[in-house]
Amino acid sequence: MWNKAIELSSKSHPGPVVHISDNPMDEGKLLIGFESGTVVLWDLKSKKADYRYTYDEAIHSVAWHHEGKQFICSHSDGTLTIWNVRSPTKPVQTITPHGKQLKDGKKPEPCKPILKVEFKTTRSGEPFIILSGGLSYDTVGRRPCLTVMHGKSTAVLEMDYSIVDFLTLCETPYPNDFQEPYAVVVLLEKDLVLIDLAQNGYPIFENPYPLSIHESPVTCCEYFADCPVDLIPALYSVGARQKRQGYSKKEWPINGGNWGLGAQSYPEIIITGHADGSLKFWDASAITLQVLYKLKTSKVFEKSRNKDERPNTDIVDEDPYAIQIISWCPESRMLCIAGVSAHVIIYRFSKQEVITEVIPMLEVRLLYEINDVETPEGEQAPPLPTPGGVSNPQPIPPQSHPSTSSSSSDGLRDNVPCLKVKNSPLKQSPGYQTELVIQLVWVGGEPPQQITSLAVNSSYGLVVFGNCNGIAMVDYLQKAVLLNLGTIELYGSNDPYRREPRSPRKSRQPSGAGLCDISEGTVVPEDRCKSPTSGSSSPHNSDDEQKMNNFIEKVKTKSRKFSKMVASDIAKMSRKLSLPTDLKPDLDVKDNSFSRSRSSSVTSIDKESREAISALHFCETFTRKTDSSPSPCLWVGTTLGTVLVIALNLPPGGEQRLLQPVIVSPSGTILRLKGAILRMAFLDTTGCLIPPAYEPWREHNVPEEKDEKEKLKKRRPVSVSPSSSQEISENQYAVICSEKQAKVISLPTQNCAYKQNITETSFVLRGDIVALSNSICLACFCANGHIMTFSLPSLRPLLDVYYLPLTNMRIARTFCFTNNGQALYLVSPTEIQRLTYSQETCENLQEMLGELFTPVETPEAPNRGFFKGLFGGGAQSLDREELFGESSSGKASRSLAQHIPGPGGIEGVKGAASGVVGELARARLALDERGQKLGDLEERTAAMLSSADAFSKHAHEMMLKYKDKKWYQF
């Protein structure tokens, strides 16, 4: 009872117990600290208090000196008091670590509470006093601090987050020996920090385990399983060479545990893109997560010092370098990223350090070529000219513009990129090095639209990207723009939407080969279409038609202006957090389900005229129905469900590849699906995946021998499909997945072999063609929370599981599938959630889990010493089982604690407890005053129970003894 521990003259309650510990030299002496400021040294053998120590301020923590002769207390006024065990009257020393020492011997100003203190000793030198809190009140806005006091020096270490707890790591586990501290483990609210006490300045250890993936907010991520085996060592080697300032030179001091040994031993890599323009490569093999390498993409741009110096970056309020799309080829190690400021950077991997004198740069003017001029009333809007240069096989000359700000005649900003590339030499460390920077420029006062799709191919030396204005293709080997077309121009004369001013009720005959049935989204053959002006009378006269067209033009122009305003607002609001599907707000502003309406209203005409590029895929396949052999090409998918094919004519390898132009020409092949195109892939006749051709990685910054140059000239692009060793003369299959359905198209006939409607009421957020159990399948994640897989090429449903509803756009932005039944997404701004839909992985999950604890040998106990044992100065052990066990103190009283199970488990207990909190608070005061009487009553009750048990036992023994005896056998 508490009233046995305090002074007899004291009538006040000492408050809650905040500390209990035994004397390092005598386990029979217990130190009990009460919050009110009272500390009691309790003798367990005599069951009474040896000493009582009283201070005016509340106590938060207590720590022993290893000799057991002194202890230190931390208080609520920011002071530390050091006490001798045998001098309870006043502390030996009072310290205010952060208090201002006043003159005339006055007490220092009070500080914030010291929440925890530790007292650690060394053999050669002063002891360490380590504490958290205790800062002065006038330090407003200062971050949480850990203070290390050693001798006359006091070091204040600021932390990024609030300190939850800290622990000092020492050379010995025994509290009665010199501790020799070497590190401090600090647990923060969102991090774990280890401080090296053995080096000057107390640097922190570099954390090998990522507790926080969001050093900068994660804006996109990609997941790659079954990567080349040499990739992780290569990334680790360049990552280990990155200079890290301010870290301890020693290894991470905490070890123990074992990694799990699962059946899955394939390498896995996660790439995260961040708001500050950085990329991180993580080793995610088995169930580990370790950072391998970090790349800062913002290094190629000039940093703006203030807002006045960055007039061109106003399409985003902040984070102009945020990563939106990552395209990576693990075999060739080519990397390409698209940023929020409409910029694309191509990187090549190298193990050698280089200095780039001039950063290669291209500026692309990607314009939406449709008539936006408001037509005066009574005048006929000029028809949209049919693009004539689309099928021209000649490459488009590079469109490069100076990086200086320029304006058009009416003062609008024009031909200016959003970011300024450095014009000074750039030192590039080993790892990913900049090959080419591509930027979209402002057009007539309009900022460039953000990029919605991106693809790179190392074998062709090409990168392609698109947005809601059009598509651009760049030869990064020759640093030239090959293709720069609006989306409408890709169709040529085959545009199924007839995007030109027209009546919503009447249809004009386009100049193409067919007419589009808007309601169904299918192409009607020309011979089935009848022109309203040829042979049949029109239901309206020409004047009515003229007025209707003028009215439509007015409505369209106003609608277009409004949609541009909405698009600008959405772009500024969503910044880096937008999906590629969100980057085309003109497509479907009102409908959050992204369903593509095919109605022939005026608004749908304007929506369908704004068609974004949503999917890109390089491949070697049949581009036309008449092709007899596959050839390099690019398949383009749009948000309106159209797939277009662009043929590529590549020059031979070697030096000719750098001299002769790449010829790009649309093939005329058009395929249609419902919903925006998400993913495309190709299969051979056996159903195996045909990956894009790639160039194996080689070191570019090392001079090559003549023999190697000859080998390079003869080398062909590598493909790892099973049929690559044969001539691919047989058919192929194209797998196309959209927001609503999936189709398998037989090539070159272009007939639909299989078709599957994935969802009617929702839409697909992510679709990937992945390898699983020696086969491949189509994996989809829908907005209604379902994960679905389909066999290929037959598209039979294999799995349909409700997993996770789309609660925010972060999930949609980061969800991705990969091989071997793995997937991941950002479950919160700070956590990656990895999941599996593979039975094999589930069965091996327990083997993959690691062991946290492993047995280690305990160090030898410190020598007691002859003289210490002789004079009683050594450590004294105490058999607590002998002291507290049933043999000496008997069984505990039945009335002390009794388990009464109640309904509802812990929740029921919480509910019942909350109702009587007020009653308990009122009753506690009365119970405190009667504590002594209740204690005496309890002791007497326990004695009576013990006596009753003994009497019952003796009576039972007496009964057994005389049960079978007769009266005459006495």
C-alpha positions, 0 to 999 in steps of 0.5 A: 500500500502506498501509505507504507512507503511515504512518511508517516507525517505525510497525509497526501497521496504521492501520485502515480508510480512512474518508475520501478527499478532495483539497485544494480548492486543489491536486487533486494533494494527496490527504487520506487518513484512517485509522480509527486516528487517522492522516491522511496528505496524499499527493502524487499526483505524487511518490507519497509522503506530504507530511505525517502527522497523528496523534491518539490517538482514532479518526477518523470524518470529515474536512472541508476549509476552502475555502482548503486550509490547514486541515482538521477531524477528528471523533473517537470521543470526541466531540472535533473537531480542527482542523489546519494543513496545514503543522503536523502535530505537533499540532492547532491547536485541539481542541473538545468541543462537548458536553463539560463543561469541567472546572476546573484545565485537565483534559480534558473528559469523553468524549462519544459519537462525532461521526459526521460534521462539515462545515466551511463558510465565509462571506464576512462572518462566522464559519464554520459547523461542522455535526456529528451526534452527540457528545452527552454520555453522561449525556443518557439518552433524548435524541433524535438531534441535529444541532449547528450551531456558528457563531461563539460560538453552538452550536445543538442541533437534536433529530430525531425519528429517527436521523440517517443522513446530512446535507449542507450546501447552499451557494451555489457548487458549487466547494470552493475558494470561500467556500461561503455555506451556506444550508440543511442537508439531514438524512436521517433513518431515516423522514424528510427534514428541511431546516434554514434556516441563514439565519434565527434559531433555524434553523427547518425548511422545510415539506416539500412531499413527504409522506415519511410519511403516518402522522404519526398511524397511518392507520385508514381511507382512501378514494380518489376519481378524476375529481373536480370540477375546482374541488375540488383548488384549493379544498382547497389554498386553505384548506389553505395558509391553515392556520397552521403554526408554526415553519416557515421562511418561505422556499420549499423550496430543492431543485428540479429534475426534471419531472413526467410528462405522462400522458394521464390528467389527471383530478383524484384525491383520497385521504382518510386517517383517522387514530388521533388523529381527524384527516383528510388530503386528498391530491392524487393526480392522475397519480402525485403525492401532495401533502397539500392540507388537514388537518382535526382532528375532535377539536377539538369535544370536551373533552380529558381531562387524565388517566384519572380524568377520562374514565370514559366512554371506556373502550370504547377504551383509547386514541385515542378519536377514531380515524376508522373510516368516511368518507362524502364527496360531492365535488360538494356537498363535504359530509363525514361521519365515524364515529369509534371512540367511536360518534360521527358528525360532519357537516361543511360546506365554507366559505371563510369563518371563523366562530365557533360559539357552541354546537356543535349536538349530538344524542344517540341511544339505539340499543337492541337490543330483544330479551329478554335476561332469563334465564328461570327454570326452569319459566316460559315466556319471554314472546314478542317483541312485534311492533313496531307503530310501524315503518310509522308515517309520522310522524317520531320526535321528536329523542332528545336527552339531557343530557351529564351522567353519569346512572345507572339505578336499579341504579347502571349508567351510562345515557344518557351519550355516550363523549365530551364536546362542548365547551360553549364557543365554537369558532373554525372556520377556513376549510375543513370546519366542524362542522355537527352532532355525533351521539353514541350513548349508553350503555344500561343499563351497556352502552357503545354499539356501534361504527358499521359503516356510514354515508351522507350525502346533501346533496340530502335533507339526511340522514345515516344510520348503523347498527351491530349494534343497529340504524339511525338517520337524522338530518335535519342541516338541522333537527337532528332524529332521524327514525328510530331502530330496531333491525334486527329492527324494520326487518322488521316482521312480515316478519322471515325469521329469526323471532327469538324463543325457539323450539325448534331442532327445531320451527318456530312459525308467525310473524305475517308473510307467510312462513316462513324456510327457515333452511338455504337462507336463502329465504322460503317462502310461507305457503300452503306452511307447515303449523303444527305445532298446526293439524290435525297431531299434534305429535311431542312433547307440550306438557310436553316442548316446555315443557322444551325451550324452557326449556333453550334459553332457558338456553343462549341466555342464557349464550351471549349473556352469553359473546358480550357478554364476547367482544365487549367484549374484541374491541372493546377489543383491535381499537380503531381497527383493526377492520373494519366486519365485525369490529365485530359479533363476535356474528355469527360468532365462531368462523368467520374466513371470515365465512360465514353459517351457516343451520343451525337450531342454538341458536348460529345463532339467537343469531348471526342475532338480532344483525344489523348494518347493513353497507351504506347507499345513498341513491337515487331509485328504485322502492321497491315493485313497484307504483310507477310513478315513482321516489321518494327512498329509502334502501336498507339492507343487513345482514350476513345478506344482507338488503336493505331499502328505506325510503321518504322523503317530503321536503318542498319546498325552501327555507324549507319544507324547514326547517319541515316534517318529513321522513316516513320509512316502511319500504316492506316490500320485502325482497331476499336474497343470500348473505353480508353486503351490501357495496355497492349502486348503480343503473343506468338502462336504458342501463346507465349509473350513476345517482348519488345526487342532490346539492346543488351546493356554495355558500357558506353563510356569506355573506348571499344576495341576494333573487334568489339566494334565489328561485333556491334555492327553485326549484332541484331536486336535481341528478343527472348520469345520462344519463337525468336530462333525461328523465322516468325512467318506464322500468325501472331496475336495482339492483346489489347486491354481497355477500360471496359473490355479486352480483345485478342486480335489475330495478325495479320488478318486483324480478325477478333479471335477472342473478346471479353467484356471486363466490366459494364458498371465500372471501369478498369484502372490498371491492366497488365499482361503478366507471367504466372506459373509458366504461362501468361494472363491478363490481370486487371484492377477495377474501380469497384475494387475487384481484381480479375485475371483472364487466360491468354489468348482465350480470355477465359476468367480465372479469378474475380476477387473483391479486394479494395474499393477505389477510395482515393486517386492515390490507389489508382495512380500507384496500383501495378501488377507484375510477374509471378502473381505480385502487385503493389500500390501505395496504401497510404502516403507513407506505406507500400502495400504488396499483395499476391494473387498466386497460390504458390506464393501464399503456400510459401509465405510462412517460409518467406517470413524471417525470424526476429530473434536468434540466440546469442551467447551472453557475455561473462558477468563482471568479476566481483573482486576479492576485496569487494566481496570481503567488505560487502561492496559487490553485487548481492543477488536475491532469490525472488522466488524464495522471497515471493513464492508460495513456499515462504509467503503462501498462496495469494488471498482469493479476495485479492484478484478474481477473474470474472469473464464478461460479455463483449471481451475487451470492448465490453470491459471498456464500455462498462468502465467508461460508465463508472469513471465518474463514480470511481473518481469520486470514490478514490478519494475516500478509499485513499483516506481509508487505505490503512484500515482496508490494508489491516482488514485485508491482512486479517481477512487473509489470516482468517482464510489461511486459518480456516484452510488449515483447520479444514485440512486438519479435520480432513486428515483426522477423518481419513485417519479414523474413518475405518477404525472401530470403537473397540480398536482404540 
